[in-house]
């Protein structure tokens, strides 16, 4: 399955960033294709 994860938080090392990393890793471990969209990085 293809998954688009949209992330929007100004501090990448926050709890939200940790949850993002956890979700991405678990989804990839399960065989899914993950695309991450970081809205703050895109300004």
C-alpha positions in Angstrom: 0.0 0.0 0.0 1.2 3.5 -0.7 0.9 5.9 2.3 1.3 9.7 2.3 2.1 11.0 5.8 1.7 14.7 6.2 3.7 16.3 9.0 3.5 19.9 10.2 5.4 20.8 13.3 8.2 23.5 13.6 10.5 21.3 15.8 11.5 18.0 14.1 12.9 16.7 17.4 9.6 17.0 19.3 7.3 14.3 20.4 5.4 14.8 17.1 8.7 14.1 15.3 9.3 11.0 17.3 5.7 9.8 16.4 6.4 10.6 12.8 9.6 8.5 12.7 7.9 5.6 14.6 5.0 5.6 12.1 7.2 5.8 9.1 9.4 2.9 10.3 6.5 0.7 11.3 4.8 1.2 8.0 8.0 0.5 6.0 8.7 -2.6 8.1 5.2 -3.8 7.2 6.0 -3.5 3.5 4.2 -0.2 2.7 5.7 2.5 0.5 5.8 5.7 2.6 6.0 9.2 1.3 6.6 11.9 3.9 5.4 15.5 3.3 6.9 17.9 5.8 5.0 21.2 5.5 7.4 23.3 7.6 10.4 22.1 5.6 8.6 23.2 2.5 7.8 26.6 4.1 
